[in-house]
Structures are given as structure tokens and as C-alpha cells.
Amino acid sequence: MSIKAIWHRYRQFRQAIKSRLTPSDIEFVRLYLPQIEQVLFYRMALQDQRHSLLLAHTFLSRQHTHDYTWVDTKVFIRSALLHDVGKSFLPISVWMRSMYVVLQNWKEGALLDKHATAQSTHPFWQKMTVLANHGELGAQMLQSIGTLSDIVDVARYHHSKPQARESKLLPIIREIDGKI
């Protein structure tokens, strides 16, 4: 892991432990998400809510410098706010998430590949499995409440390699998500 990547992860960790929602954040969520999606948003850990809001606001601030005229802003914001909803499947502390990042980068994730499976019964590995599969878990949650397919796809594939047939929102989500 490079120094730049370590610094990025350190900043993410600091943001996670300082996470708070303001009244304007709550109003923003109310404006963009239907009630049933708000329920899923507020099930997420505070740091995931904050991260998702940062992703949405970063997109909005970039509209002045990037050509996003083809993007349906409301659908993008909903996608940004809900892309990590699968992490809410189990309560996972900031420390446990940090451990996941370490394991993911140690020996190219070999230990995670070996132990973090759907059959894991140990609570530690169950949480690692949720983090490893949060995209699919989130997509299933969103699909079950009838969320738009583009939003479901963003949740499902935001950590996947680009594919020929994918939501046009995914490259923007991936780019911003990788920088915040």
C-alpha cells in the first residue's frame, strides 16, 4: 500500500469517527429519498451516511466543472445516498472496518478470500463477509422495496470492474467514491 493510499485511509478513518449529521443533511435526505429509502439510509452506520452525503454533495459541486448534463441528478443523488446500504446488514464498528481494509490489502486479500464466506459462523468473519459483499446485499435490499434498477445496479456494482453494459452512473460514482 502506497503512502498516498495510507494517508487516504487515515483521512477516511478520521472522518468516520467524527461523523455527524446536520439538520441540513437530514433535509437533503428528505428531499431526495422516498420514505421507504430513507428507512434504509438511516439504518446505515453514521459514517456510511456521512460518506454517502459527501459523495452526493461532491457530485453536485462538480456539475459546474464537468459535463453532467446527461445525468438525471435526482437518480444520481439517490444512488449516491444508497450505494453502501448493504453495509447495514450487520452492525460493524469503525475498528472492524479498518481491520477489513488491512486484511483486504494483506497478501492481496488471501485471508479474506479464505475465511470471509457466506458459511462463516464466527461473528468476525460474518462482518468481513458483509463488507466484502455489501454491494450485492444492498442491491437485494433495494430491489426488495422496488427501487429503480439504475440505483440497484449502482449499489451492486460500485466496487466491480467496469463492464460493457452497466449503468452510466457507475463511472462517476466510482471516480468520486475513490477520492473521498
Backbone as a chain_set.jsonl record, in Angstrom:
{"seq": "MSIKAIWHRYRQFRQAIKSRLTPSDIEFVRLYLPQIEQVLFYRMALQDQRHSLLLAHTFLSRQHTHDYTWVDTKVFIRSALLHDVGKSFLPISVWMRSMYVVLQNWKEGALLDKHATAQSTHPFWQKMTVLANHGELGAQMLQSIGTLSDIVDVARYHHSKPQARESKLLPIIREIDGKI", "coords": {"N": [[0.855, -1.165, 0.0], [0.618, 2.164, -0.884], [2.084, 5.284, 0.307], [0.404, 7.422, -0.207], [-2.078, 6.104, -0.415], [-2.301, 5.093, 2.167], [-2.454, 7.486, 3.611], [-4.875, 8.455, 2.578], [-6.646, 6.491, 3.576], [-6.288, 6.939, 6.311], [-7.372, 9.527, 6.541], [-10.039, 8.905, 5.877], [-10.67, 7.262, 8.053], [-10.477, 9.089, 10.197], [-12.568, 10.842, 9.467], [-14.69, 9.067, 9.717], [-14.83, 8.498, 12.487], [-15.548, 10.95, 13.435], [-18.047, 11.476, 12.492], [-21.097, 13.154, 11.917], [-24.515, 14.186, 11.549], [-26.079, 16.99, 10.153], [-28.826, 19.329, 10.578], [-29.351, 20.296, 7.981], [-28.35, 18.201, 6.426], [-30.175, 16.174, 7.029], [-32.486, 17.278, 5.975], [-31.736, 17.349, 3.271], [-31.605, 14.594, 2.676], [-34.298, 13.96, 3.084], [-35.423, 15.438, 1.016], [-34.513, 14.129, -1.312], [-34.823, 11.304, -1.086], [-37.377, 8.824, -1.245], [-39.728, 7.914, 1.343], [-39.517, 5.127, 2.074], [-36.949, 4.497, 1.183], [-35.506, 6.24, 2.738], [-35.71, 5.003, 5.197], [-33.987, 2.805, 4.848], [-31.603, 4.237, 4.391], [-31.194, 5.498, 6.89], [-30.724, 3.28, 8.445], [-28.154, 2.676, 7.991], [-24.784, 2.872, 9.24], [-23.611, 5.776, 10.949], [-21.217, 6.822, 9.871], [-21.317, 5.798, 7.283], [-23.595, 7.028, 6.298], [-22.715, 9.695, 6.35], [-20.535, 9.506, 4.559], [-21.918, 8.824, 2.204], [-23.495, 11.1, 1.841], [-21.436, 12.941, 1.398], [-20.452, 12.012, -1.038], [-22.691, 12.528, -2.678], [-22.883, 15.367, -2.435], [-20.388, 16.105, -3.447], [-20.644, 15.356, -6.117], [-22.679, 17.192, -6.867], [-21.294, 19.61, -6.542], [-19.406, 19.366, -8.54], [-20.796, 19.643, -10.859], [-20.546, 22.104, -12.048], [-18.088, 22.116, -13.229], [-17.819, 19.849, -14.731], [-19.18, 18.004, -17.496], [-22.113, 17.038, -16.895], [-24.615, 17.053, -17.933], [-26.177, 15.101, -19.077], [-26.884, 13.463, -17.039], [-29.352, 12.289, -14.834], [-30.004, 14.113, -12.216], [-31.431, 13.702, -9.792], [-31.726, 10.888, -9.697], [-29.033, 10.18, -9.63], [-28.247, 11.31, -7.153], [-29.856, 9.852, -5.379], [-28.748, 7.326, -5.869], [-26.131, 7.751, -4.954], [-26.621, 8.254, -2.235], [-27.527, 5.779, -1.414], [-25.72, 3.793, -2.118], [-24.028, 2.296, -0.4], [-25.687, 0.834, 1.24], [-25.867, -1.873, 1.795], [-23.976, -2.415, 3.744], [-25.284, -2.105, 6.084], [-26.358, -4.449, 6.888], [-25.331, -5.897, 9.027], [-24.344, -4.658, 12.265], [-21.362, -2.878, 12.206], [-18.352, -1.934, 13.512], [-16.168, 0.986, 13.389], [-13.549, 0.214, 13.854], [-13.609, -2.474, 13.127], [-14.116, -2.205, 10.426], [-11.777, -0.971, 9.664], [-10.022, -3.044, 10.114], [-10.872, -4.746, 8.12], [-9.987, -3.365, 5.824], [-7.213, -3.573, 6.186], [-6.912, -6.386, 6.041], [-7.823, -6.773, 3.466], [-5.793, -5.657, 1.984], [-3.582, -7.077, 2.725], [-1.486, -9.526, 1.616], [-2.859, -9.545, -0.814], [-5.542, -9.911, -0.136], [-5.881, -12.601, 0.497], [-6.441, -13.943, 2.937], [-8.988, -12.975, 3.54], [-10.4, -13.983, 1.336], [-10.247, -16.684, 1.916], [-11.564, -17.015, 4.438], [-13.785, -15.25, 4.72], [-16.685, -15.992, 3.977], [-19.991, -16.93, 2.911], [-20.652, -19.047, 4.545], [-19.407, -18.682, 6.939], [-19.296, -18.824, 10.466], [-18.266, -17.521, 12.618], [-18.524, -14.444, 14.342], [-16.729, -12.329, 13.676], [-15.784, -13.019, 11.068], [-18.221, -13.113, 9.774], [-18.916, -10.417, 9.715], [-16.835, -9.458, 8.142], [-17.506, -10.721, 5.795], [-19.938, -9.467, 5.176], [-18.979, -6.866, 4.644], [-17.345, -7.44, 2.438], [-19.249, -8.248, 0.598], [-21.122, -6.244, 0.411], [-22.178, -4.774, -1.707], [-23.782, -6.503, -3.291], [-25.569, -7.347, -1.285], [-26.786, -4.896, -0.627], [-27.982, -4.281, -3.09], [-29.907, -6.311, -3.229], [-31.514, -5.588, -1.029], [-32.476, -3.09, -1.882], [-33.764, -3.792, -4.255], [-35.814, -5.333, -3.219], [-37.576, -3.452, -2.225], [-38.471, -2.184, -4.418], [-36.883, -0.27, -5.726], [-35.522, 1.878, -8.285], [-33.985, 0.353, -11.154], [-31.467, 1.322, -12.074], [-30.388, 2.459, -9.76], [-30.259, 0.261, -8.09], [-28.373, -1.214, -9.543], [-26.115, 0.448, -9.246], [-25.604, 0.191, -6.496], [-25.038, -2.567, -6.462], [-22.783, -2.89, -8.195], [-20.776, -0.985, -7.621], [-18.198, -1.44, -6.662], [-17.154, -3.132, -8.471], [-15.294, -4.2, -11.4], [-15.329, -2.157, -14.334], [-17.913, -2.775, -16.733], [-19.182, -3.737, -19.965], [-21.971, -3.385, -20.306], [-23.416, -1.474, -18.235], [-24.803, 0.655, -15.699], [-24.732, 4.046, -16.608], [-24.104, 5.762, -14.619], [-22.277, 4.612, -12.947], [-19.375, 4.925, -13.558], [-18.938, 7.586, -12.705], [-19.726, 7.495, -10.021], [-17.821, 5.633, -9.066], [-15.44, 7.04, -9.543], [-15.658, 9.393, -7.93], [-16.154, 8.205, -5.435], [-13.761, 6.888, -4.989], [-12.094, 8.955, -4.353], [-12.941, 10.321, -2.134]], "CA": [[0.0, 0.0, 0.0], [1.449, 3.365, -1.007], [1.921, 6.329, 1.327], [-0.794, 8.173, -0.596], [-3.23, 5.272, -0.056], [-2.366, 5.052, 3.634], [-2.952, 8.802, 4.025], [-6.294, 8.474, 2.209], [-7.363, 5.648, 4.545], [-6.245, 7.639, 7.595], [-8.383, 10.592, 6.472], [-11.349, 8.251, 5.942], [-10.86, 6.813, 9.432], [-10.773, 10.285, 10.994], [-13.919, 11.288, 9.113], [-15.655, 8.093, 10.237], [-15.028, 8.615, 13.943], [-16.101, 12.27, 13.723], [-19.277, 11.624, 11.707], [-22.309, 13.758, 12.47], [-25.452, 14.714, 10.562], [-26.622, 18.303, 10.485], [-30.222, 19.479, 10.126], [-29.405, 20.431, 6.516], [-28.161, 16.848, 5.879], [-31.447, 15.473, 7.195], [-33.391, 17.881, 4.983], [-31.254, 16.885, 1.972], [-32.066, 13.207, 2.533], [-35.762, 14.013, 2.96], [-35.734, 15.975, -0.308], [-34.145, 13.243, -2.412], [-35.203, 9.892, -0.943], [-38.727, 8.49, -0.787], [-39.767, 7.462, 2.742], [-39.034, 3.745, 2.237], [-35.498, 4.525, 1.011], [-34.973, 6.926, 3.918], [-35.599, 3.987, 6.256], [-32.731, 2.087, 4.596], [-30.491, 5.17, 4.595], [-30.968, 5.714, 8.327], [-30.23, 2.031, 9.047], [-26.702, 2.632, 7.806], [-23.973, 3.499, 10.29], [-23.457, 7.214, 10.757], [-20.104, 7.103, 8.965], [-21.751, 5.49, 5.919], [-24.5, 8.119, 5.928], [-21.874, 10.862, 6.09], [-19.799, 9.213, 3.325], [-22.865, 8.878, 1.087], [-23.817, 12.517, 1.656], [-20.263, 13.576, 0.803], [-20.455, 11.595, -2.438], [-23.758, 13.28, -3.35], [-22.517, 16.783, -2.485], [-19.243, 16.249, -4.349], [-21.218, 15.338, -7.465], [-23.361, 18.468, -7.104], [-20.309, 20.688, -6.691], [-18.678, 19.158, -9.797], [-21.651, 19.922, -12.016], [-20.107, 23.359, -12.653], [-16.827, 21.927, -13.939], [-17.892, 18.635, -15.552], [-20.395, 17.944, -18.304], [-23.035, 16.017, -16.394], [-25.963, 17.427, -18.374], [-26.893, 13.877, -19.45], [-27.185, 12.712, -15.816], [-30.548, 12.634, -14.06], [-29.422, 14.481, -10.923], [-32.165, 13.075, -8.687], [-31.365, 9.466, -9.675], [-27.64, 10.095, -9.172], [-28.198, 11.596, -5.711], [-30.417, 8.672, -4.704], [-27.731, 6.267, -5.986], [-25.024, 8.094, -4.051], [-27.062, 8.106, -0.849], [-27.866, 4.387, -1.089], [-24.77, 2.827, -2.686], [-23.41, 1.451, 0.632], [-26.744, 0.379, 2.159], [-25.619, -3.273, 2.155], [-23.155, -2.472, 4.955], [-26.164, -2.055, 7.26], [-26.857, -5.804, 7.135], [-24.898, -6.173, 10.41], [-23.623, -3.506, 12.821], [-19.92, -3.08, 12.06], [-17.656, -0.773, 14.077], [-15.105, 1.614, 12.601], [-12.35, -0.617, 14.025], [-13.801, -3.688, 12.332], [-13.967, -1.777, 9.033], [-10.337, -0.745, 9.469], [-9.425, -4.384, 10.015], [-11.219, -5.239, 6.783], [-9.079, -2.719, 4.865], [-5.901, -4.197, 6.382], [-6.973, -7.75, 5.501], [-8.015, -6.663, 2.021], [-4.527, -5.282, 1.374], [-2.532, -8.0, 3.139], [-1.375, -10.686, 0.721], [-3.908, -9.405, -1.833], [-6.841, -10.351, 0.357], [-5.953, -14.065, 0.552], [-7.099, -14.369, 4.172], [-10.416, -12.687, 3.372], [-10.941, -14.953, 0.378], [-10.322, -17.998, 2.557], [-12.451, -17.087, 5.602], [-14.995, -14.426, 4.652], [-17.637, -16.618, 3.059], [-21.373, -16.985, 3.413], [-20.759, -20.128, 5.518], [-18.688, -18.337, 8.169], [-20.143, -18.724, 11.653], [-17.645, -16.632, 13.596], [-19.007, -13.068, 14.136], [-15.728, -11.516, 12.983], [-15.789, -13.334, 9.643], [-19.527, -12.723, 9.237], [-18.84, -8.982, 9.431], [-15.944, -9.303, 6.998], [-18.29, -11.174, 4.645], [-20.87, -8.384, 4.849], [-18.221, -5.798, 3.995], [-16.891, -7.918, 1.129], [-20.396, -8.463, -0.289], [-22.156, -5.24, 0.682], [-22.806, -4.338, -2.955], [-24.876, -7.446, -3.611], [-26.562, -7.269, -0.196], [-27.521, -3.645, -0.801], [-28.824, -4.407, -4.286], [-31.063, -7.136, -2.861], [-32.373, -4.782, -0.158], [-33.115, -2.06, -2.697], [-34.674, -4.475, -5.182], [-36.981, -5.817, -2.471], [-38.529, -2.355, -1.989], [-38.885, -1.641, -5.707], [-36.048, 0.871, -6.137], [-35.159, 1.912, -9.708], [-32.92, -0.596, -11.493], [-30.163, 2.007, -12.134], [-29.914, 2.642, -8.38], [-29.911, -1.1, -7.653], [-27.106, -1.555, -10.208], [-25.022, 1.21, -8.628], [-25.29, -0.49, -5.232], [-24.479, -3.897, -6.739], [-21.534, -2.923, -8.959], [-19.889, 0.168, -7.445], [-16.819, -1.883, -6.414], [-16.788, -4.072, -9.526], [-14.59, -3.664, -12.564], [-16.277, -1.688, -15.36], [-18.43, -3.76, -17.68], [-19.724, -3.123, -21.181], [-23.362, -2.995, -20.076], [-23.644, -1.094, -16.853], [-25.383, 1.986, -15.544], [-23.81, 5.129, -16.963], [-23.768, 6.484, -13.393], [-21.217, 3.913, -12.221], [-18.03, 5.518, -13.628], [-18.873, 8.806, -11.887], [-19.764, 7.035, -8.625], [-16.523, 5.031, -8.749], [-14.394, 8.066, -9.525], [-15.798, 10.24, -6.732], [-16.039, 7.333, -4.265], [-12.342, 6.587, -4.794], [-11.344, 10.145, -3.956], [-13.426, 10.93, -0.875]], "C": [[0.907, 1.236, 0.0], [1.185, 4.339, 0.143], [0.653, 7.129, 1.047], [-2.06, 7.4, -0.186], [-3.408, 5.191, 1.457], [-2.924, 6.37, 4.163], [-4.451, 8.926, 3.741], [-7.118, 7.667, 3.217], [-7.38, 6.293, 5.927], [-7.295, 8.749, 7.628], [-9.792, 10.014, 6.547], [-11.662, 7.812, 7.368], [-11.227, 7.994, 10.325], [-12.178, 10.808, 10.721], [-14.96, 10.362, 9.734], [-15.894, 8.274, 11.731], [-15.594, 9.968, 14.341], [-17.469, 12.486, 13.071], [-20.441, 12.181, 12.508], [-23.21, 14.148, 11.304], [-25.98, 16.049, 11.062], [-28.099, 18.345, 10.089], [-30.329, 19.63, 8.603], [-29.159, 19.084, 5.821], [-29.484, 16.082, 5.91], [-32.472, 15.992, 6.184], [-33.029, 17.427, 3.573], [-31.752, 15.463, 1.695], [-33.575, 13.176, 2.317], [-36.174, 14.489, 1.562], [-35.55, 14.955, -1.425], [-34.656, 11.807, -2.29], [-36.673, 9.743, -0.56], [-38.644, 7.884, 0.624], [-39.161, 6.067, 2.926], [-37.512, 3.662, 2.061], [-34.825, 5.271, 2.169], [-34.786, 5.929, 5.063], [-34.288, 3.216, 6.078], [-31.52, 2.99, 4.833], [-30.175, 5.316, 6.079], [-30.624, 4.431, 9.086], [-28.708, 1.928, 8.937], [-26.012, 3.28, 9.006], [-23.775, 4.969, 9.935], [-22.326, 7.543, 9.779], [-20.46, 6.793, 7.512], [-22.741, 6.539, 5.413], [-23.689, 9.346, 5.518], [-21.11, 10.689, 4.767], [-20.717, 9.347, 2.103], [-23.291, 10.312, 0.791], [-22.655, 13.263, 0.997], [-20.169, 13.244, -0.684], [-21.494, 12.4, -3.23], [-23.381, 14.758, -3.503], [-21.32, 17.04, -3.407], [-19.719, 16.249, -5.793], [-21.869, 16.689, -7.78], [-22.371, 19.608, -7.31], [-19.533, 20.566, -7.997], [-19.523, 19.481, -11.028], [-21.22, 21.201, -12.734], [-18.859, 23.169, -13.516], [-16.809, 20.692, -14.838], [-19.195, 18.66, -16.349], [-21.249, 16.762, -17.858], [-24.464, 16.312, -16.835], [-26.81, 16.206, -18.719], [-27.339, 13.069, -18.227], [-28.489, 13.215, -15.197], [-30.067, 12.855, -12.622], [-30.113, 13.771, -9.767], [-31.809, 11.583, -8.57], [-29.929, 9.294, -9.187], [-27.566, 10.292, -7.666], [-28.752, 10.409, -4.935], [-29.411, 7.517, -4.728], [-26.585, 6.506, -5.019], [-25.416, 7.849, -2.6], [-27.258, 6.645, -0.444], [-26.809, 3.366, -1.52], [-24.148, 1.888, -1.65], [-24.43, 0.851, 1.608], [-26.546, -1.083, 2.592], [-24.755, -3.433, 3.396], [-24.012, -2.478, 6.216], [-26.719, -3.426, 7.626], [-26.519, -6.288, 8.544], [-24.253, -4.906, 10.962], [-22.117, -3.791, 12.817], [-19.205, -1.81, 12.508], [-16.606, -0.223, 13.108], [-13.836, 0.768, 12.683], [-12.434, -1.876, 13.173], [-13.634, -3.365, 10.836], [-12.498, -1.536, 8.703], [-9.616, -2.075, 9.309], [-9.696, -4.989, 8.633], [-10.255, -4.664, 5.738], [-7.679, -3.33, 4.967], [-5.891, -5.587, 5.754], [-7.106, -7.754, 3.979], [-6.68, -6.386, 1.314], [-3.374, -6.208, 1.744], [-2.583, -9.245, 2.264], [-2.534, -10.732, -0.276], [-5.236, -10.011, -1.406], [-7.0, -11.858, 0.506], [-6.69, -14.574, 1.793], [-8.601, -14.112, 4.109], [-11.063, -13.704, 2.442], [-11.153, -16.315, 1.025], [-11.414, -18.07, 3.621], [-13.77, -16.325, 5.489], [-15.935, -14.975, 3.584], [-19.014, -16.648, 3.707], [-21.533, -18.059, 4.488], [-20.068, -19.816, 6.847], [-19.654, -18.202, 9.337], [-19.55, -17.815, 12.718], [-18.095, -15.197, 13.313], [-18.02, -12.166, 13.394], [-15.803, -11.747, 11.48], [-17.144, -13.032, 9.007], [-19.52, -11.239, 8.868], [-17.92, -8.714, 8.241], [-16.675, -9.699, 5.705], [-19.288, -10.107, 4.211], [-20.129, -7.257, 4.133], [-17.777, -6.195, 2.587], [-18.036, -7.998, 0.122], [-21.478, -7.399, -0.142], [-22.851, -4.731, -0.579], [-23.997, -5.208, -3.308], [-25.963, -7.403, -2.547], [-27.426, -6.015, -0.33], [-28.459, -3.704, -1.995], [-30.078, -5.23, -3.977], [-32.039, -6.365, -1.978], [-33.164, -3.762, -0.982], [-34.131, -2.668, -3.674], [-35.955, -4.895, -4.466], [-37.998, -4.715, -2.17], [-38.916, -1.649, -3.287], [-38.126, -0.41, -6.174], [-35.702, 0.745, -7.619], [-33.958, 1.015, -10.0], [-31.549, 0.072, -11.598], [-29.553, 2.168, -10.739], [-29.487, 1.296, -7.797], [-28.565, -1.502, -8.25], [-25.917, -0.806, -9.611], [-24.625, 0.554, -7.311], [-24.556, -1.801, -5.504], [-23.06, -3.827, -7.29], [-20.548, -1.802, -8.656], [-18.446, -0.206, -7.091], [-16.332, -2.869, -7.472], [-15.996, -3.385, -10.624], [-15.631, -3.22, -13.586], [-16.645, -2.789, -16.347], [-19.045, -3.028, -18.864], [-21.149, -2.607, -20.952], [-23.571, -2.71, -18.596], [-24.252, 0.299, -16.829], [-24.333, 3.041, -15.866], [-23.417, 5.97, -15.747], [-22.545, 5.889, -12.701], [-19.821, 4.532, -12.366], [-17.888, 6.776, -12.772], [-18.854, 8.435, -10.405], [-18.392, 6.495, -8.228], [-15.432, 6.091, -8.622], [-14.479, 8.898, -8.24], [-15.577, 9.409, -5.469], [-14.57, 7.014, -3.96], [-11.52, 7.759, -4.294], [-11.79, 10.74, -2.62], [-13.216, 9.995, 0.304]], "O": [[1.845, 1.329, 0.792], [0.187, 4.224, 0.854], [-0.085, 7.471, 1.971], [-3.006, 7.993, 0.334], [-4.531, 5.218, 1.962], [-3.768, 6.374, 5.059], [-5.204, 9.441, 4.567], [-8.174, 8.121, 3.658], [-8.381, 6.204, 6.638], [-8.02, 8.898, 8.611], [-10.654, 10.584, 7.217], [-12.789, 7.971, 7.837], [-12.168, 7.915, 11.115], [-12.896, 11.175, 11.651], [-15.992, 10.822, 10.222], [-17.035, 8.212, 12.19], [-16.071, 10.129, 15.464], [-17.989, 13.601, 13.108], [-20.727, 11.738, 13.62], [-22.728, 14.41, 10.202], [-26.288, 16.211, 12.243], [-28.565, 17.484, 9.344], [-31.287, 19.148, 8.0], [-29.7, 18.845, 4.741], [-29.858, 15.427, 4.938], [-33.233, 15.213, 5.609], [-33.915, 17.149, 2.766], [-32.257, 15.173, 0.611], [-34.067, 12.443, 1.459], [-37.153, 14.002, 0.998], [-36.335, 14.917, -2.373], [-34.897, 11.159, -3.308], [-37.163, 10.436, 0.331], [-37.589, 7.398, 1.031], [-38.37, 5.857, 3.846], [-36.858, 2.849, 2.714], [-33.692, 4.956, 2.532], [-33.81, 6.01, 5.809], [-33.561, 2.998, 7.047], [-30.525, 2.554, 5.412], [-29.01, 5.263, 6.475], [-30.268, 4.496, 10.263], [-28.064, 1.193, 9.687], [-26.589, 4.124, 9.692], [-23.775, 5.346, 8.763], [-22.464, 8.444, 8.951], [-19.959, 7.453, 6.602], [-22.725, 6.895, 4.235], [-23.942, 9.955, 4.478], [-21.048, 11.613, 3.956], [-20.324, 9.923, 1.088], [-23.431, 10.696, -0.371], [-22.87, 14.117, 0.137], [-19.841, 14.11, -1.495], [-21.205, 12.892, -4.321], [-23.544, 15.333, -4.58], [-21.255, 18.076, -4.068], [-19.252, 17.05, -6.603], [-21.629, 17.261, -8.843], [-22.585, 20.475, -8.158], [-19.048, 21.572, -8.513], [-18.987, 19.579, -12.132], [-21.507, 21.36, -13.92], [-18.598, 23.96, -14.422], [-15.878, 20.512, -15.623], [-20.184, 19.261, -15.928], [-21.125, 15.649, -18.368], [-25.417, 15.875, -16.19], [-28.038, 16.272, -18.659], [-28.086, 12.101, -18.364], [-28.697, 14.42, -15.056], [-29.762, 11.902, -11.906], [-29.444, 13.288, -8.853], [-31.615, 11.078, -7.464], [-29.636, 8.374, -8.423], [-26.896, 9.526, -6.973], [-28.167, 10.004, -3.931], [-29.242, 6.815, -3.732], [-26.122, 5.584, -4.348], [-24.633, 7.3, -1.825], [-27.164, 6.31, 0.737], [-27.001, 2.171, -1.298], [-23.773, 0.77, -2.003], [-24.055, 0.408, 2.694], [-27.021, -1.475, 3.657], [-24.795, -4.482, 4.041], [-23.527, -2.816, 7.296], [-27.479, -3.543, 8.587], [-27.305, -6.993, 9.177], [-23.664, -4.144, 10.195], [-21.659, -4.803, 13.348], [-19.427, -0.736, 11.947], [-16.217, -0.883, 12.145], [-13.126, 0.621, 11.688], [-11.445, -2.293, 12.57], [-13.076, -4.162, 10.082], [-12.033, -1.854, 7.609], [-8.718, -2.216, 8.479], [-8.839, -5.661, 8.061], [-9.767, -5.391, 4.873], [-7.034, -3.576, 3.948], [-4.966, -5.93, 5.018], [-6.57, -8.628, 3.298], [-6.467, -6.828, 0.185], [-2.303, -6.133, 1.143], [-3.606, -9.926, 2.19], [-3.108, -11.787, -0.547], [-5.967, -10.56, -2.23], [-8.121, -12.352, 0.628], [-7.471, -15.522, 1.711], [-9.395, -14.933, 4.569], [-12.142, -14.222, 2.728], [-12.119, -17.013, 0.719], [-12.12, -19.074, 3.708], [-14.765, -16.718, 6.098], [-15.975, -14.493, 2.452], [-19.16, -16.416, 4.907], [-22.476, -17.986, 5.276], [-20.143, -20.614, 7.782], [-20.696, -17.556, 9.224], [-20.258, -17.384, 13.628], [-18.056, -14.765, 12.161], [-18.424, -11.337, 12.579], [-15.876, -10.794, 10.704], [-17.206, -12.724, 7.817], [-20.055, -10.851, 7.83], [-18.201, -7.837, 7.424], [-16.481, -9.081, 4.658], [-19.464, -9.869, 3.016], [-20.609, -6.749, 3.119], [-17.827, -5.386, 1.66], [-17.817, -7.833, -1.078], [-22.626, -7.624, -0.526], [-24.003, -4.3, -0.515], [-25.086, -4.707, -3.588], [-27.15, -7.421, -2.872], [-28.645, -6.07, -0.166], [-29.595, -3.235, -1.925], [-31.176, -4.885, -4.412], [-33.252, -6.473, -2.153], [-34.37, -3.599, -0.796], [-35.213, -2.12, -3.884], [-37.045, -4.823, -5.034], [-39.16, -5.01, -1.89], [-39.61, -0.632, -3.259], [-38.659, 0.402, -6.93], [-35.602, -0.362, -8.147], [-33.03, 0.927, -9.197], [-30.549, -0.552, -11.243], [-28.342, 2.028, -10.566], [-28.478, 1.204, -7.097], [-27.716, -2.063, -7.557], [-24.829, -1.369, -9.487], [-23.437, 0.379, -7.039], [-23.562, -2.105, -4.845], [-22.211, -4.626, -6.893], [-19.556, -1.67, -9.374], [-17.555, 0.635, -7.208], [-15.218, -3.384, -7.375], [-16.021, -2.162, -10.762], [-16.694, -3.83, -13.697], [-15.816, -3.611, -16.739], [-19.384, -1.848, -18.774], [-21.48, -1.498, -21.372], [-23.869, -3.612, -17.813], [-24.214, 1.026, -17.822], [-23.182, 2.933, -15.443], [-22.507, 6.795, -15.828], [-21.855, 6.581, -11.953], [-19.127, 4.655, -11.357], [-16.835, 7.006, -12.179], [-18.072, 8.984, -9.629], [-17.861, 6.855, -7.178], [-14.608, 6.044, -7.709], [-13.477, 9.08, -7.548], [-14.897, 9.849, -4.542], [-14.19, 6.887, -2.796], [-10.381, 7.585, -3.86], [-11.087, 11.571, -2.044], [-13.562, 10.338, 1.434]]}, "num_chains": 1, "name": "protein.A"}
